[in-house]
């Protein structure tokens, strides 16, 4: 007589973290956000006429 049992295989912790990370990146649209920050920093650097105030650049992040 055969028993019909199913075994639940739990994924490794690294697989779970990897999947969660991919979900977060997809939800926050990380590439688009970084592109916006990069363009803001470049615009600031191109438009400044005097010395660059690095504290202002940090505020853009």
RONU-398444 format. One record per residue (C-alpha): residue number from 1; residue in one letter; x, y, z. Coordinates in steps of 0.25 Angstrom, whole numbers, always signed. Layout:
<rs>
[NUM 'A' [X Y Z]]
...
</rs>
This chain:
<rs>
[1 'X' [+0 +0 +0]]
[2 'X' [+5 +13 -4]]
[3 'X' [+4 +26 +4]]
[4 'X' [+2 +39 -3]]
[5 'X' [+9 +48 +6]]
[6 'X' [+15 +61 +1]]
[7 'X' [+28 +67 +6]]
[8 'X' [+29 +82 +7]]
[9 'X' [+42 +87 +4]]
[10 'X' [+46 +100 +10]]
[11 'X' [+55 +110 +2]]
[12 'X' [+68 +114 +8]]
[13 'X' [+69 +127 +15]]
[14 'X' [+78 +133 +4]]
[15 'X' [+68 +130 -6]]
[16 'X' [+57 +136 +2]]
[17 'X' [+65 +149 +4]]
[18 'X' [+69 +149 -10]]
[19 'X' [+54 +149 -14]]
[20 'X' [+50 +159 -4]]
[21 'X' [+62 +168 -9]]
[22 'X' [+57 +167 -24]]
[23 'X' [+43 +170 -19]]
[24 'X' [+47 +183 -12]]
[25 'X' [+56 +187 -24]]
[26 'X' [+44 +185 -33]]
[27 'X' [+34 +193 -24]]
[28 'X' [+43 +205 -22]]
[29 'X' [+48 +205 -36]]
[30 'X' [+62 +207 -31]]
[31 'X' [+68 +210 -45]]
[32 'X' [+59 +221 -48]]
[33 'X' [+61 +227 -34]]
[34 'X' [+76 +226 -36]]
[35 'X' [+75 +233 -49]]
[36 'X' [+67 +244 -43]]
[37 'X' [+77 +247 -32]]
[38 'X' [+88 +246 -42]]
[39 'X' [+82 +256 -52]]
[40 'X' [+79 +265 -40]]
[41 'X' [+94 +265 -35]]
[42 'X' [+99 +267 -49]]
[43 'X' [+90 +279 -51]]
[44 'X' [+95 +285 -38]]
[45 'X' [+109 +283 -42]]
[46 'X' [+107 +289 -56]]
[47 'X' [+99 +301 -51]]
[48 'X' [+108 +305 -39]]
[49 'X' [+116 +318 -42]]
[50 'X' [+125 +318 -30]]
[51 'X' [+131 +308 -21]]
[52 'X' [+123 +295 -19]]
[53 'X' [+117 +293 -6]]
[54 'X' [+117 +278 -3]]
[55 'X' [+107 +278 +8]]
[56 'X' [+97 +283 -2]]
[57 'X' [+100 +271 -11]]
[58 'X' [+98 +261 +1]]
[59 'X' [+84 +267 +3]]
[60 'X' [+81 +263 -11]]
[61 'X' [+82 +249 -7]]
</rs>
